[in-house]
Amino acid sequence: FSVFHRHIMLALKKLRANKYVQKKEKAEPIIWNSVTLYNVMQDSFFASRYVLLHVGNNKQSYDECHILTAILFNAAALVGSGESIKFNDLRLQYVDGATIKKSYFENKVVLLMPSQHSQPTSMHSDDDKEEKQHANDADKSDDELLQKATQLLVNTTNCSLRVHRLHCSLTAFRNKYPFLCTSSSDESSAAAMSLNAYPNEVLDGKLWIGDSEHAASDRVIKDLQITHVVNATENVRNFFEKSKRVTYYRVAVDDAVDEQVHKYFAESNKFIDE
C-alpha cells in the first residue's frame, strides 16, 4: 500500500497548502475532537508521547468506563482550596494504583478530556431553549475547570507542557469508538488488543487508510463497520470476498517509487464515492 498512500497524502498536503495560500490566512490550530484522538491512538508511540487525563471527580464512573490509558484527574477538588498545591496533592495514579511521578510528564503532550459533557447539538424549537442553555452552561463550566486543571499541572510539574483540551466528552468518544474504551478491571488486556490496531480515519465515519494487516483483521472490519475496500496491491488477497461481507476494488499497482498511480485515481475515486 505504501507508494499509493504516499501519493495520496502528498496530494492532500498540496491541496491544503493551496487552500491556505488562496485565503491568505494562517492555518487553524488542531482541534482535538474524537477523530483526532482516535488517529493519535493509532500511533505506535502514543503511550510514550501522550498523557490522557479525564478531568472529573467520579471514580466509580471512571472505573466502569474510560478511554484506554486515561488517568483520572480530580481537579475540581483542588481548585479554590486556598492552599499551596504540590504535585503529590494531585493524587494521579495508574489504573493499578501505582503513583505517577512528576517526571512522567516530561516531554509529553497532555490531553485533557471533560468526563461528563459534550458540545451542544443544534437545537431550533422553543422547547429546546432551556436544554440548549443547560448544555452551553455545562460546556462553559468544563472550559473553566479545564483551564484551572491546566494551570495546576503547569504550576506543580515545573515542566514545559503542551496541553490540549479535547472538544469531545467521554460519552461522545465511547459512542463512536467503544472498542477503545474499557473498565479499570480490563485495562491491561484491552490496551494490548486495541492500541495501534486500527487504520487512520480520513473522513469521519466514511474513509480509512490502512495496510494489509488492517484489511485482514476481522475485528477492524466489524468495529469500524467497513463495507468496501480499495485493495491497492498486485498480490494481497481480498480477505473477506468469499463471505461477501466486503465489496472490493483492486488497484494493481507495484510498490515502487516510479509507479504511475495517478492513472488509477478516477476509477478508484468513483468506487469510493459510490
N, C-alpha and C positions, 0 to 999 in steps of 0.2 A: 503493500500500500504506500510506501514512503514517498516515492517520486511523485505520484499522482497527488498526494496530500500536500507536498511541498509547493507544487504549482498552484493549488487551490489557495493555500494560506498566503502565498506571495501576491496572488491576485486580490485577495481581500484586503491586504495591507495597502496595496496601491489605491484601491477604491476609497479606503478610509482616508488616506493621505490626500487624495484629490478633493474629497469632500471638505476637509478642513481648510485646504488652500482656497477653494472657491468661496467658502463662507468667511474666510479671513478671521477665524475665531480660534481660540485655544481649545484644545481637547478637554472635554469634561473629565473630572476625576472619576475613578472607578466607583460604580455603585455596587456595593456588596449585597446583592439580592440572593434569592435561593439558588438560582442557576450559577452565579459566580462562586458561591460556596461549594456547590456540588462539583464544579470543574476543578477548583483548587484541591478538593479532597482526592482527586484522581492523580495528583502529583505524587510521585514516589517519595518526595521529601516533605510531604505535608506534616507529618507528626514531628519532624525535627525543625521545621521552619515557622510553624504557626502555633499559636495558643488560642483555643476557642473557649470563651468564658460565657456561661449562662448567667446573666445578671438577674437574680431573683432571690427570694428568701424561702421558697417552699422545697425543702429537701425531699419530702415524700414524693412530690411530683417529679422531681429530678431523678430520684431512684427508680421510679416507674418508667420514665421515658426521657431520654436526652439524646443529643446527636453524638455520634461516636467521637471519643477523645475529649468531649467537652467537660469543663470543670465548673462547678457551682461557685458563684461569687456573690455572697450576700452583702452587697454594697450598701443597701438601704439601712442595715443595722448599724453601720459605722458613720453614715452621713449625719452631721449635726450632733455628734456625740460630745463635742466640746473638748475632747482630749487629744493629746498628741498621738497620732496613729502611726504605728510602726508596721513593717511588713508582716511580722508574725501575727498581728492583730487581724489581718485579712483572713486567716484561717483557711487558706486554699489547700485542698487535698486532692490526691488522685482518688479514683473510684475505690481502690483497695485500702484507702485510709492513710496511705503514706503522705507525709507532709511535703509540700512543694517549697523548694528553696528559692531565694531571691535570684540566684544565678540562672535559674530555669528560664527567665525572661530575656536573658542576654541574646542579642542578635535575632530576636523573634518578632514576627508580626502578630499583634494581638487583635483578635476579632471579638467584639462584644455583641452578644445577642440578647434582646429582650425576651424574657421567658413567657410572657403572657399575651402581649398584644401584637397585632399586625397592622399594616397600613389600612386605613379605612377604604372600603369599596365605594364605588359610585352609587349615590342614592338620590332619587329625584322627588319622590312623593312627600307631601307634608307630614305623613305619618312617620316617615323615616328621619325627620329632622333631629329629633331627640336622640335617636340611636347614633346618627352621624356625629352629633356634638359629643356624645359619650366616647365614641371611637377617637375623635380628634383630641379630646382631653386625655385619653389614655396614652395616645402617641406622644403628646406633649410631656406627660409625666415620665414616659420612657426616656425621651430625649434628655430631660433634666437629670434623671438618675444615671444614664449612661455617661453624660458629661462629668458628673461627680465621680463616677467609677473610674473614668479615665484619669482624672486628677489624682485620685487615691493611688492608682498604680504608678503614675509618674513620680509622685512625691515619695513613695515608700520603696520603690525598686532602685531609684537613682540610676536608671538605665535610660538610654536614648531610645524610647519606644515609638514604634509606628502602630498607632491604634486606629482601627476602623470600626464603625458602627454598622452592623448588618441590618439592612432595610427589609427584614422579614422576621416573623416570630417563629418560635419552635413549632407551633401548631401549623403554620403555613409550610414550613420545611417538611414536617412529618407527613402532611397530606400529599406532598409531591414526591418525597423520597423516603418512604417508610423503611426501606431496606438499609438506610444509613442512620437509622435511629435504633436505640437499644435500651435495655434496663441495666441498672448497675450490676445485677447478678449475672448478666450475659455479656458484659462489656468485652472481655478478652476474646471470646470465641467469635463474637460478631465482628470485632475490629479485624481480626485475622482474615475473615472471609470477605469483607466488604470494602476495606480501604484499598484504593488504587485498582479496583476490579472492573471499573466501568469506562465506556468511551466518553469523550468530551461532548458536551451538548452545545451545538452551534446555534440552532434555532429552538426557542423554548418549546419543549414538548413535541418537536417535529423532526429535527435533524440532528444526528450524532455522527462523529467521526472517530473511528477506532481501528483496530488491527484484526488479524485473523483469530487471535485468542478471544476477543470480544465476540466476533462473528460466530464462533463455535460454542459459546457459552449459553447453555440453556437458561441459566439464571439471568443473564443480561437480557436475553430476548424476552423473558417473562416479566422481569422487573420494569423494564422500560417500554414494554408492550410494542416491540419492534414488529412491523408487518412487511417492510420492504427493505432490501439490502442491495446496494451497488457493490458488486464484487470487482474491485479494480486490480485483478491479478490474472495471470495466464493459467495458473495451475492449482490454486487453492479451491477446494471444492465448495459447493453450496450446501452447507451442513444440514439445513432443515428443508431441503427441497422435496424430498420424498414424502414428508409428513404434510406438505402443503400449508404449513403454518406461516411460511415466509415466501414472498414473491421476490425473485432475483432478477437483476440485470447485470450481465458481465461486461466489463470493460477490459479486454485482454491486452493490457499494457505491460511492457517489460520494465523491471525495476532498474532503470538506467537513466543517467542524467541527460542523455541526448534523446530520450523518448519524446515524441511529439504528441503530448497528451491533449493539447487544445482541440484536436480534431474530434475528440470524443465528448466534448462538453455539451454540445447541442442535444445529442440523444440522451445522455445521462441526466441532464437537467430536465428534459421532458419527462423522463421516468420519475424523477423526484417530484416534480410539480404535480404529476397525475396521482 
